[in-house]
Amino acid sequence: MHHTPTRLLATLGLTTALLAAPAFAQDSTTVNVTFLLVNDVDTVDNMSDQGGFGRLATVVAEERAANENLVFAVAGDVISPSLLSSFDQGEHITELFNMIGPDIFVPGNHEYDFGEEIFRTRMAELDAPLLAANLRNEDGTVLDGFADTMMIDVDGFMIGIIGLTAEDAVVKSSPETLQLGGALEVGLEQAAALRDAGADMIVAVTHNHVGIDHEMYNTGEFDLILSGDDHDLRIEYNGRTALVESREQADYVTAIDVTATIRDGDRRRVGWELGFRPISTLGMDQEPTVQARVDEFNAILDEELNVTIGSITAELDSRRASVRSGEATMGNLVADGMRAAVGADIAITNGGGIRADKVYEPGSEITRRDILSELPFGNVNIMIELTGAEVLAALENGFSRVEDVSGRFPQVSGMMIEADITREPGDRVTSVMIGDAPLDIDATYTVATNDFMGRGGDGYSVFADAPRIVREEDAKLMANDVMVHVRELGEFAPAIDGRITLTR
């Protein structure tokens, strides 16, 4: 059940309500309110001593008990790519968040991973105020159940809150007909409207890349920016604007304590001080009711997924930084499995689709669970035809944002690539070998890739209209193709073999 913050009166809408200035019995009033931020909590199969829904529930309960005015904000990326979401498209995640009770929810890019219909269904299931000022239906109208902003009144301290969904979900996910506007532009418009409506403080709850966060931060038009997307623990404060992010998986939950002073004389004046409390959940007790439900979900997974399909004699690396910035052993394994399954000349898959973020030590057994943890999005393995020129264009896109550790970074099979990332994007690839021959710009190649990239996702627009040899409707689950490959390998030694050489 959703918990409305004590003494917080929320007005949802498009910032159309005009709020009269409150009357005060005293010349000076002190008001306390605490924001609690979590972001990028997308898995229940957390076996570590830190993070997870049980510990998140403990933090929220303790902070609600300690702070009369608490606003618990969730800054997106939750319904995917949980391993169980491969089966229920995130339904279990909405159930768990409803048990905890967010006061604000803003969707991230992964909320759109299963398409528009599932997005609408999951958002309707969430028992929380939904904010996204830069999200619209195809006809430009506001989505059912959503608002652009909300205004809360804490003893006369007026706080305007803006929701801003991931503007890059158009290329990173599958919003289909939904329209996504620029977070900065829309945020500035809404901030001005909220100030006109009487807001003393402007808070943006957003799920966008840190580059966009910093653009917002540098304007000085937002007082507090609560963000997600980058999986960082971040607190930046220049005395005017604060930018906060809470890493991922509730490893940390950040509390921002606001102490506001309202002086009412000839001219109403409001000022505040901020305190920051990053709360580590390492070793924290798990709230029993929520954790019991988490355990039930994990029992379902265990029965189906704890089946060994292979073993390794060397390290297998799927760390986020590895698969998004260079050749990675897990990237090689996945791309090889995709290419073998359809018999393609080459394979190109996005590093951002490899998700478990871990190192498997030599001697480890590889299970079905491992592969589905690495490839949780339910993508299928398609085969397309590209000219050599189109292959080169795809690779240039893949290397265009290496500095940002972007998910578009290519993991490949059947290719040897050299690229100089000190050069300008679009002119970085210096050599490509396919098999034993240099890339032929005029030749035609068969390419295994995933259906997300096949739709032009992660900037691979050249794939969108490419002829299909294995169509989406005929393709097999990408994770299954990789499982078959691992089973055929049996015991194997993952290796870096020079497929991608970068000059930095």
N, C-alpha and C positions, 0 to 999 in steps of 0.2 A: 504494500500500500504506500502511496506517495505521502511523504511527510512535508507538510507546509511549515516553513520556519516559524517559530514562535514570534508573534507580534510583527511578522512581515506581511504586509498587505500587497499582493501582487496584482498589477493591472496588465493583462496581456493585450497586445494589439499592434497596430502599425504606427505607434507613437501619435495617435490622433487625439488622445485624451489630454486636455489641459488641466494641470494640477494647480490649485490655488496655494499660495505660500502659506505654510502653517503658522498658527499663532502660538506664542510661547509665553509661559507664565514667568519665566526667569530671563535675565539678560544673557545668560550663558548656559548652554546645554551640552553635555558630553554623551555621545552615542557610541556604542561598541557593536561591531558586526564582524563576523569571520567568514571568509570564503574558503572553501575546501575544494581543491582541484585534483581530479584524476583524469588520465587520458590513456588511450591505447591499451585497454584491458580487454584482450580478445581470446583468452584461452582458459579452460578449466583444468587442463591436465598439467598443473603446476606441482611438481613433486619437491621443489626446493624449500628452504626454510624462510624464504622471503617472497612477499607478494601473494597474489591470488584473491579470490572473492571472499573467502572466509576472513582473512586479515583485513581486507578493505572494509568489510562490514563492521569489524571491531573498531577500526579507526573512526568510522562515521558515527557509530553509536557513542563512543567516548567523547567525540567532539560535540555532538548534539547535547550530551549531558552537561558538558562544561561551558557551552556558549549558548546563551539564550537566543541570540540572533545568528543563525548559521545558514549559509547558502552553499549547498553541496552541488558543484558543477562537474559535469562529465563532458570533456572536450573531444568526443568522437573516437572512431575506430574501435568498435567493440564487437559487432556481430560477425565479423570475419577478420582474420582467417583461423578462428578456433578450429581445432581438429574435428570436434563434434559438429561444427557448422558445415562440414563436408556432407553431413547426413541430414541435418535439420535446418540449414540455412539461417542459423543464428537464433533460433527460437529459445534455446536454453539460456542464452545470454540475456535476452530481454526478461526472462523469468527471474534470473538472479538479480539483475538490477532493480526489478520491481520489489524484490524482497528487501533491498537496501534503501531504495527511495531517493533518487536524484531530485534536486530542486530545479535544475536546469539541465537540458540535454541538447547538445549541438552535434549534428552528424559529421563524421569525417569522410574520407574517400572510401574506406572499406565498407561503409554502410550501403554502398551502391554495387557491391561486388556481384550480387546475385540478380541484378537487374532491377528495373523500376518497380515491378509488381511486388517483389519480395521486400524492397525498401519500404514501400507504402504499408505493407502488412506489418513489418516489424516496428515501424514507427507508431502505428496505431496501437500496438500492444504495449508500448512503453507508457507507464503511468507517471509521466513527468511532463512539465512544460517543455515544448519543443520550439527551439529558436533557430532561424536561419534566414537572415535578411537578404542574402544573395542567392536564394533558391526560389525558383518559380516553376509553375506548370508551363507546358508548351505555349499556352495562350497568354502567359504573363501574369496569371493570377497566383495568389498565395495558396500553398498546399493546405488541404484540410488538416486540422490539428496543429498547424504551425503558426507562429507569429514571428515578426521581424525583431521585436524588442519586448522588454517588459520594464516596468517601473516599480520599484519597491520603496516603501515608506518605512523607515526605521526611526520612530520617534521624531519625525520631522526631517530626518536626513534622507534626501531623495537620491536614490541610486538608479541610474538608467543602464540597462544591460542589453547589449547587442549580441545576437548569434550570427556567426559567419562560418558557413560550411566550406569544405575544401574546394577551392576554385579549380584546382588541377585534377579533380575527379573525372573530368571529361576525358583526359588521356590516361589516367591511372586506374580507372574503374569503368563501370557501365551504367551511367545514369539514364541512358537512352533518351527519352524525349524531355527529360527535366532540364531546365535552363539554369546555368550557374554563372553568376556575375562576379566581377572582381571584388575581392574582399576589401582592399584598401578604399576603392572608390565608394562602394556601398557603405562601408563602415563609417567613412567621413560624413556622408549624407545623413546617416542615422544618428551619429553623434551630435550633429548640429540640431537635428529635429528634437532629440531628447533634451538638449540644453534649453531650447526654446520652450519645451514643455515643463521645465522646472527642475531638471536633474542637477544635483550638486556634484555628483561623481559619475563618470562614464566608465563602464566595465565592458570590455569585449571578450566574449567567450568564443574562441576561434579554433579551427583545425586547419592550419596552413603552414607551409614551409617557413623556416626561420627567416629566410630572406624577406618574405612578405611581413612576418611579425616585426622585423626591424624597420621596415618602411612605415608601418603603423606607429611603432615606438618613436621614430624620429619626428613624426608630425607634431607631437605634443598634444594631440586632440583626444587621446585616450588616457585615462588615469591608471587603469589596470588592465593588462592584457593576459588572459588565461588561455594558454594554447596547448595544442597537441601536434602530432605528426612526426616530429624529429626524434622521438624516443630519448630525449636528453633530460637530465635534471638541470633546470636552468632557473636562475633568479638574477634578473638584471634590474637595477633601479638607479636612476639618475637624479633622484630628488623630486622629480615631477611625474614621471611615468614608470610603472613597474611592468616587467614581462616575466611570466612564470610558466614553466612546464614541469610536469611530474614524471619524467622518464616513461616507464611502461610497466604493464602487468601489476600495478599497485605495489611495485617494489618500494616506491616512495609515494606518499600522498602529501601535498603541500598545503599548509594552512597559511592564509594571509589575514592577519588581524588588523582591522581598521579601527582606529580611535578618532572619532570626528568631534570637533568642537563647533557648535553653532552659536554665534553671537548676534543678538537681535537688538539693534538700536536704530539710529537714523538710517543705517544701511545694513542689511543682513549680510553677514560674512560667515563663511564656512571654511574650515581648514581641517586637515587630518594628518595623522601619523600612521605609518605602515610598519608592521612587524611580520617577519617571514619565519615559518617553522616547517622545514622539510622533515616529514615524519617517516623514518625508516621502519618498515614492517618486518625486518629481520628478527626472527625468533618470537614474533608476536603471537599471542593466542588467537585461534580462529573462532569466530562467532559460531556457536554450535548449530543453530538452525540452518544458516546459509551453508556451512561446511558440510552438513549432512546431505544437502541436496547436491552439492558439488561431488561428494563421494558417490552418490547414486549415478550421476552422469558418467563418472570415471569407470564405474563398474560395467556400464554398458560398453564403453570403449575397450576395456580390458579383454572382454570375452571375444571380441572380433579382431582385435589388432595385435595382440601379443603373440604373434606367430613369426618365428625366425625364417628368413628367406635367403640369408647369406651372411658372410663374415668378412672382416678386413684384417689385413696384416700390416697396414700402414695407416697413418692418420687420415681421417676424412673430415674436411673443413666446410661448414656451411655458415660460418659467421657472417653477419650482415655486412660488415666492412669488407670481408673477403669477396663475397659474390657480387658486390656492387662496385668494386674498384680494380679487379684483376682476375686473371685465370684462377679458378678455385676448383678443388678436387670434387666437391659436390656438384658444381656446375658442369664439369666434364662428365660425371656419371649421369646426370639428368639428360644432358644433350645427347650423349651416346645412346641412351635408352630410347629417346625420341626418334633419332635418326634410324636406329636399327629396326624399330617397330614398323615404320612405313617404307623403309628402303630408300630414303632420300639421299641426295648427293651431300647435303650439308644440313645442319640443324642450328637454329638461332633461338635462344630463349632468354627471357629477361631475368637478370639476377634478382630483381625485386620479387619475383614469384617464388623464390626459395626462402623459406621462412623460419626454420627451426632455430637458427642463430646459435650453433653449438659446434663443438669439436668431438668427434667420435675417436676414441683412443684405439691404437692397434690392439687387435684381439677382440674387439667389440663384435657382437652379433647385430645384424641389421634386420629389423622387423617390419611388418606391414605398418605398424604405428609410426616408425621412423620415417618411412617414405611419405605417408600421408601428413605427418607433421611438417615435412619439408615442402610438400605440394598440396596445401589444404584448400585451394580455391575451387576445386572441382572442374578445372580446365580440361579440355580435350586436346588431343594431339593431331593437328591437321597437317596436310602437305600442300604447298602452293608452288607455282612456277614463277621464277623471277629471272630477269635478264641479269647479266653481270653488272650492268650499271645500277640496277635496282638493288642488288646485293650490296654494292658499295654504298649506296645512299642509306640503306638500312644500318650498315656498320657505322657510318658517320653519325647517324642519329644515336646509336648506342653509346658512342664515345663522347657525345657532345656535352655531357654534364658529369663527367667523372669527378670534377672538383666538388660537386654537391652530394657525392655518394648516391647518385640517383638510381632508382630501380630499373631504369632502361638499360643499364650496362649489359652487354651481350655475353652470355655463356654459350660456347659454340662446340660443334663437332664437325669433323671433316675439313677443317680450315686451319691455316696458320696465318696469323694476322700480326702486323707491326703497326703501331700508331704512336704519334708524337703529340702528347696532350699539352705541350707548351704552345702548340699552334692554335689558331682560331678554330672554334667549332665549325664543322662542315669541311674542314681541310686537314684532318688529323690522321687519316689512314694513309700509310706510306707503302704498304705491301700487303697483298693477299695471295695466299696459295690455296688452291682447292685441290686436294689430293697432292699429286706431284707437279701440278702445272699452275702457272700464274693465272689469276682471275682474268677471264676473257670478257670484256665489257659487252660484247655482242652475243655471247653464248647464252643459252637458257639452262637454268639449274633448278632442280627440285629441292625444296626447302621444307624441313619439318619445323613447325613452330606451334605455339599454343593459340587457341581461339581468341583470347584477349588481345594478343598482338595482331592476330589476323583481322581484327576489327579496327586496327589502327591504334591500339592502346600503347601507352608509353611513347608516343610520338612515332610509331612505326607506320606512318600513313601509307607508305609505299606498299604495305601488305594488304590494305583494305580492298583494293580492286583486282588483286592478283588472281589469275586462274587457279581454281581449286582442283587438285588431283584427288586428295582425300578431303571431302567436305565436312563441315561441322556436324551435320546431321548423321554422317556415317562414321565419325571419328570415335576412337576409344578414349577412355579417361587417361589423361596424361600420367597420373600416378600409377595406374595399372600397367602401362607400358614400361615405366621405370622399374616396377616390381618384377616384371617378367625378366627384364635385363639383369637385375641383381640376382635373381634365382638362377639364371643361366651362367652367370659368372661364378656363383658359389663362393669360394674363398678367393679374394682378390686383393691387390695392393693398389689403392688409389694413388695417383701421381699427377704432378704438374709436368706436362710434356711439351711446353713451349707453344701452345696454341695461340696465346695472346702475349705479345711483348710490348710493353709501354715505355716510351721515353718520357720522363717526367721533369 
